[in-house]
C-alpha cells in the first residue's frame, strides 16, 4: 500500500506540474496572439484626444519630391474616378495629433471607408523624424504646395479632396491655385490667407525670445481664453508638441509659416483678372478660435456660389478635435453638394430602416493633368454644380447649423 501511495503521490505531482506548465504555455500563447496596434505611441495611450483606432491597414511611405522627402500615411487604393481624401496638418502637429480624433469618429469612418485616405506630414514633422542637419533650408510654403503633385502621381490619384488645418489649409489652398485640375474640393479649417506684416513679424520675434516654442505654437492653436483656462486638452497638446515633434524641425516649419506671403486670392469681379479657388470650398472655424478673423477675410475673397462658411458653436481652436460630430455632419453635406451621395447610418434614429452605407458619384466628365500655374485661367468642365446636384439628389430635408 505504501508503494501504491507513493506512486499515486508521484503521479499527482507530475500531473500538477503538467497542468502548471500547460497553463503557463497557454498564457504565453495568449500574450503573443494579442494584435499589435500601429500608430499608438506610448506617449498617446493615456490621452483620449489621441487614441487611435485599429489601423493595421495604414501604410507608410516616404515619397521623393523636388524639395525633399514627404512622409505619407495611406489607407485604401484609388477607386475609379473617386477622389482621394488628402489631409495636411497645422504647424506644431502631425497627422496623428491633428486628425486622429476626427477620422476615428464613428460617423466619419462610415464616410471614409468609401475613399482612399492619404495623410501628409510636413517635412520632418512626423513622429520619430530625424533632425534636419544644421544649415538645412526648409521648403517655403509655395514649395510645400509644389511637393504635393508628387504624392498624387505616386499613388495614381486623379484628383483629391483636401482637408487642411491652419498652415496645412494654407498649403492646400496654394496647391489648388497652382494645380486646380488636381483638386476636387477643399475643407479649410482655421485658414489665414494673409502674410505676416512687419508688426506681426516683430511680435513673433519678441514672443520667441520670451516664450518657449511649444507655448508660441499653443498661442497659434488655441484662443487666449482656452490657454488661460488651461483645459486638459491644452495641457495634453502642450505635452505632445514638446515630445512627439522634433523641436528643431518644428522651429524651421514655424519660421517658414510665419514668413508666408498673402495667398493672393480675390473674389471674382472684385478686381480685374482676379484669381480665386475654383473648386467647392468649406471654410471652418470655431466661434472661440484664434483664427476667426483670418477665416472671415478668406470667406470675403472666395466665390460665394461655391463657398460654405461654417462657424462652429461651442468650439475653440481645434474644431476637428472638440466637435468631430458637427464637422462630420457638415462634411457629409459638403460631399453631397459636390455630387457624392452618402447614405449613412444615423445612430440617433430610433425607428425605421436606414440604408446601409454606400457612396454614389453622379455622372461627370473631367480630365485631370499635372499642369502648373499656366492652367489656372483655363476652363474646368464639371458635370454638376451645387444646384444641379441638389436637383439630382432630390429635396434634402437636412439643414446645416451655421453660427454667425
HELIX and SHEET records of a PDB file:
HELIX    1   1 UNK A    2  UNK A   32  1                                  31    
HELIX    2   2 UNK A   42  UNK A   44  5                                   3    
HELIX    3   3 UNK A   48  UNK A   50  5                                   3    
HELIX    4   4 UNK A   95  UNK A  103  1                                   9    
HELIX    5   5 UNK A  106  UNK A  112  1                                   7    
HELIX    6   6 UNK A  141  UNK A  146  1                                   6    
HELIX    7   7 UNK A  148  UNK A  155  1                                   8    
HELIX    8   8 UNK A  167  UNK A  178  1                                  12    
HELIX    9   9 UNK A  180  UNK A  182  5                                   3    
HELIX   10  10 UNK A  198  UNK A  210  1                                  13    
HELIX   11  11 UNK A  213  UNK A  221  1                                   9    
HELIX   12  12 UNK A  224  UNK A  229  1                                   6    
HELIX   13  13 UNK A  232  UNK A  244  1                                  13    
HELIX   14  14 UNK A  247  UNK A  257  1                                  11    
HELIX   15  15 UNK A  292  UNK A  300  1                                   9    
HELIX   16  16 UNK A  319  UNK A  322  1                                   4    
HELIX   17  17 UNK A  324  UNK A  337  1                                  14    
HELIX   18  18 UNK A  373  UNK A  375  5                                   3    
HELIX   19  19 UNK A  386  UNK A  393  1                                   8    
SHEET    1   A 8 UNK A  59  UNK A  65  0                                        
SHEET    2   A 8 UNK A  68  UNK A  75 -1                                        
SHEET    3   A 8 UNK A 117  UNK A 121 -1                                        
SHEET    4   A 8 UNK A  84  UNK A  88  1                                        
SHEET    5   A 8 UNK A 160  UNK A 165  1                                        
SHEET    6   A 8 UNK A 183  UNK A 189  1                                        
SHEET    7   A 8 UNK A 280  UNK A 286  1                                        
SHEET    8   A 8 UNK A 307  UNK A 312  1                                        
SHEET    1   B 2 UNK A 340  UNK A 343  0                                        
SHEET    2   B 2 UNK A 358  UNK A 361 -1                                        
END                                                                             
